[in-house]
Amino acid sequence: MQAVILAAGEGVRMRPLTETVPKPLIPIAGKPILNHIFEALPEQVDEVVLVVRYLGEQIRAHCSEEFFGRRIVYAQGSLRGTAYSFLAAKAHLKEGRFLFLYGDELPTSRDVAACLAHPASILCWEAPDPWNHGVAVLNQDGTIREMVEKPEQPPSNLITGGVMVLDYSIFDSVLEAQAEASEIYFTDMVNQFAHRKPLYAVTSERKIGGISTPKDIERVGRLLA
């Protein structure tokens, strides 16, 4: 099975830490964020498409061509944001399901396994400040109706995390997103995917919140300790 890890962003809100180190390599509880992610991957993931851009040479040096026993394939991320960086992975992906993760999240192996128990899914958790995140709106059967980015009046307190199980048909969403707007957003692509296939919301038991600022590094480090 393949996994895609998006590790291309500049981590602006994490400055000054990210002025010299890419966010996925910032250490938490004694090891880089990226190491935590790889430790959470299940055994069936044997190849990772790692999308890099900002200080990408450091990530390449850290991971080489094999990391944690998994083959690494690199794709070049985009300045235009997450959707375009994700599209860079398309050339390396095969038909079928794959795991998608953001390179600045800390999922547990249990979280990932719970997501993989469904044909397609997204990790969620309850947050006290949902207005600052992507908020999940659910159907009665627990599938995603839509994701709303940073709404002024959140429809729920369930926010979407950085782990998804998708399949190659997600790339069919590009044309649909382009038809609705001149810009492509990854959230729009996932929403289009959810309109075509059941995308189950998997609630995480681990509530560490987002990792956006240097204070979050200290806070999450204490929680993990």
CORDANOR-V98388 format. One record per backbone hydrogen bond with DSSP energy under -1.0 kcal/mol. NH is the residue of the N-H (numbers start at 0). CO is the residue of the C=O. If there is no record, write none. Layout:
nh | co
NH | CO
NH | CO
//
This chain:
nh | co
2 | 46
3 | 98
4 | 48
5 | 100
6 | 50
13 | 10
14 | 11
16 | 13
18 | 15
24 | 21
25 | 22
27 | 30
30 | 27
32 | 25
33 | 23
35 | 31
36 | 32
37 | 33
38 | 34
39 | 35
44 | 41
45 | 0
46 | 0
47 | 70
48 | 2
49 | 72
50 | 4
51 | 74
53 | 7
55 | 52
57 | 54
59 | 55
60 | 56
61 | 57
62 | 58
63 | 59
66 | 69
69 | 66
70 | 45
71 | 64
72 | 47
74 | 49
76 | 51
84 | 80
85 | 81
86 | 82
88 | 85
89 | 86
91 | 88
92 | 89
97 | 165
98 | 1
99 | 163
100 | 3
101 | 161
102 | 5
104 | 101
111 | 107
112 | 108
113 | 109
114 | 110
115 | 111
117 | 114
120 | 164
121 | 199
122 | 162
123 | 201
124 | 158
126 | 156
131 | 128
132 | 129
134 | 147
135 | 157
136 | 145
138 | 142
141 | 138
143 | 198
144 | 136
145 | 136
147 | 134
149 | 132
158 | 124
159 | 133
160 | 122
163 | 99
164 | 120
165 | 97
167 | 95
169 | 166
170 | 167
171 | 168
172 | 169
173 | 170
176 | 172
177 | 173
178 | 174
180 | 176
188 | 184
189 | 185
190 | 186
191 | 187
192 | 188
193 | 189
194 | 190
196 | 192
199 | 119
200 | 141
201 | 121
203 | 123
216 | 212
217 | 213
218 | 214
219 | 215
220 | 216
221 | 217
222 | 218
223 | 219
224 | 220
//
